[in-house]
Amino acid sequence: MYRVLNEINVACDLSDDDIRNAVEDNNVTYPVMQAMGQSHREEYVKYVLPFLDNERYMVRRAAVQSILNINGRLALDELKERERRYDISELDQYCSDRLLLTVAILHIEKSIPELKEYFASEEPHARVKAELLTFYDRGYPYSESDIDLIVYCLRAFVDNNLGWTKRMNITDRRARIFGATDSLGCAGMAENSVLEKISGNLGDEICALYEQLQEMKLGSNVFGMVCTAQGMQKVYALRILKAIKNKVKGESRKIFKKVLEKWDISIADLENISQSAE
């Protein structure tokens, strides 16, 4: 099943049968288009492309997301053609099509090392760099290299150690930290999560960042953190749960308990077990 948003932004679930029926009936709707992206089936790209010209920004954005979820290279020419329609000045605006398309094209054309180099640079249009992680969302086919990029950017936002991040206002920087954590959470909730393969320095860095965020006054995306833990190996999952155990509530608490059950651990035992795991 694919969790998507309907026309009034309410979550709903669609199946592969729902997608096939929509294609057969020539009735590919906004929710079906999102499900197509999450299916990762390349034959669906042609059904997603018309949504790039929808009158609503959220639909156009979801279409770009679906294309990247499937295979961005299959629609690179279409994305570039639309990018040329907008003035470069729009790269400095929130929620602009030029910004959206430029970030997508960067992900298609550049390697992860190149994206990291670009992110750390002082090239103009800091908004593009700030939005570099925006498509790491539900349904994205995460690789270990993608996780490396997210963690690299999250570290820069947390430490505020780049020239252009130092010029960000605190509200915007908090939003980027929240978004990066959410991206890791989406990776953690995916079936056969790539986070299960993460170990060594990268696994330790995720834990260290989450622990550091609990000590800072930058806000804490507990839901994203517990979702990250859900996909990670035991040693890292326990470190994350230990760091956030006093802050989980609501939906976050449900996932928190689910992760504890996965490893057959009680909340009371978490402190000692986490210490030994480290």
N, C-alpha and C positions, 0 to 999 in steps of 0.2 A: 504493500500500500504506500501511496505517496501523500504526504501531508502538504497541502497547498492552501492558498487563500482564495476565497470566492470574490465576487464583484463588490461586496460590501466589507471586505477585509476580515471575514470570519473564516477560521481554519476549518478545513474539511479534508476527507480522505478519498482518494481515487485509486482505482486499480488498473492493471494493464487491460482488463476487459473494458473498462470505462473509456480508456484511450482508443482502443480498437473500434468500439462502437461509435465514438465521436468521429473518427476518420471515415468510417463506412457511411455515416449519416451526413457527412460534410458539415459537421457542427463542432468545430474545434473552438472551444471557448477559452477565456482567460485561465480558469483553473486547469483545464485539460492541457493547455500550452505549458504550464508550470510542471505538470506531471510528466509531460514528454521530456522536459529537461532532466528531471530526476531519474528517468528511465535509462538515460545515456545511450539511447538508440539513435544512430546516425540518420536513419531513414526519416526521422521526424523533423529534421532541421527545416525542411521546406515548408512545413506547417507552422513553424515558429516565426519565420521571416516576416510574414505580413504584419505581425504584432509590433515590429520595429517602428511602424508608422501610425500606431494607434494614437488617438487624440489625448490619452491620459498618460502622464509621465510614469506612474507606477507600473502601468502595463508595458510601456517601452522598456523600462528598467528590467522587469521580469523576463522580457524576451531576450535581452542581452544575457541575463543570468542563465537562462535555459540553453542558449547557444554555447556559452562557456562550459556549462555542465556536460553538454554532449561532446562537442569538439569545435572549439572556436575557429580553427583553421578552415573548416568547411564553409564558413560565412565571413571570412576575413575581408573579401572584396566588398561585400554588402555593408559591413561595418565601416570600412574606410570611406566608401561613397557617402554614407550618411554623416560621417565626421566632417567631411569637407563642406557640408551645408552650413556649418556653424562657425562663427567668428572665434578666433583664438582667445579673445578676451573672456569668453565664457568659461575658460578653464579656472578662473578665479572666483566663480560663482557656485553657491550651493545648488544642488539638484539641477544641474544643467546637462543637456544632452551631450554637449561637446566633452564635458568632464567625464561623463559616463562612458562614452565611446572611446575616448583616449585611454582611459585606464584599462578597458577591455583589450584594446589593441596592444598595449604594452605587455599584458599577460600572454598574449598569443605569440608575439614576435620576440620577446626577450627571455633569456634564461633566468633562473633564480639568482645566480651570481650577478648578472647584469641588473636585475631589479634591486638587489641589495645595494649595489654601487650607486644606482640612480637615487634610491631612497636617502642615502647618506650624503648626497651631493648638495651643492648650493645652486643647482640649476633653477631657473625661474618656475613660477606656478607651483608653489608649495601645496596648494589644494590638491593637485594630482597625487603628490606623494602622501598626503594625509589620507587620501581615499584608496590607496593602493591595495588595501586588504578587503575592500568592500564586497567583492564577489566570492570571498571565502564564506559561503553560506550553505544552508541546507541543500543537499544534492550535489555539491561540488565534488569531483573525483580527486580528493586530497592525495598527495604523495608525501613522502617523508621530506622532500625538498620544500614543499609548500609549508609544512609545519615549521621547518627551519626559518623560512622567510617571516612567517607570522611571529615567531618568538624573537627574531632579530628586531623587527619593528616594535614589538611590545616592549622590549628592553629599552629601546631608544625613547619611547614615549614615557616610560616609567622614570628613567634616569634623566630625561630632558637634556641630553648631552650633544645634540646637534644644533647648529646655528639656526636652522629654520624652525625646529621644535621650540627653541627658546623664545621665538617670536609669537608662538601660539598663545591664545588666552587660555586660562586654566579650564574653562568650561569645554573648549574644543579638545584640549588634551585629554581630559577625563573621558570624553566621548570616544576618542580613539582607543584608549585603554579598554573601555567597556566593549568596543567593537572587536578588538583583537581577542579578548577573552571569549567573546561570543563565538568568534570564528573557531577557536580551539574547541569550544563546547559543541559546535555543530560537527566537527570532526570526531569528537568523542562519542556522539550519539549515533553515528553512521553504522550501518551493519558492516561487520568485519572491519572495524575502525583501523585506520592506519596507525593510530596512536598505540595500538597493541605492539607495533614493531619498534616503537621509540624506546631507546635506552641510552645509557652513557651520559655524556655531557648534555645532550639535548633534553633528555628526561629530567636530569637534575636542574637544568635551567628553568624549565616550566615550573617545577616545584618551588624553586628559589624565588621566582617572580611572584607567584601566588602568595608565598609566605611574606614577601616584602610588601605586597599590596595591603596585607592585613595590618601592617604597621604604619601605613601612610594615610593621609587624609585626602585621598583622591577618589573615594568611592570604591565600592567592591561589587563586582558582578558575580555574586555567589552562585547564581544559577549557571552561568557559563563555566565556572570553576568546577562545580560538582558534575556537570555534563562532561567536562574534560576528564575528570577522574574515572567516570564510567567506562571510558575507552582505554585507559592506560593499564600497564602492567601493575601487579599488586604493590610493589615497593613504592612506586610513584603515586598510585591511587591513595594509599594510606597516608602519605605525607600531605597530600592535598586535603583529604578529609580531616586530618588533624588540624590543619591550619584554619579551616572554616567551620569546624564543628559547632562553635557557639553562635554562628550567624545564620545557619540554615533554617528556613521556615517555609511554609506553604508548599508550592510545587518543588522547590529546591530540596526540601526535607524528604519528600517522597523518593526522589532520585538518590539522595544521600543514603536512605535506608536500603534502597535497592542495591547500591554498591556494597554496603556492609554485608548484605545477605549473599551477594556474589562470592565474597571471600570468607563467609561464615564467621563474621566478627561482630561483637556487640559494641554499642557506643561506649559502655563502661570500660571495655578492654582496649579501645582504640588508642588511648594515650600511650600505654606501655608497648603495645604491638608496633605502633608507629616509630617509637624511639628505637626499638630493636631492629626495625626494618632499615632505618637510616644507618 
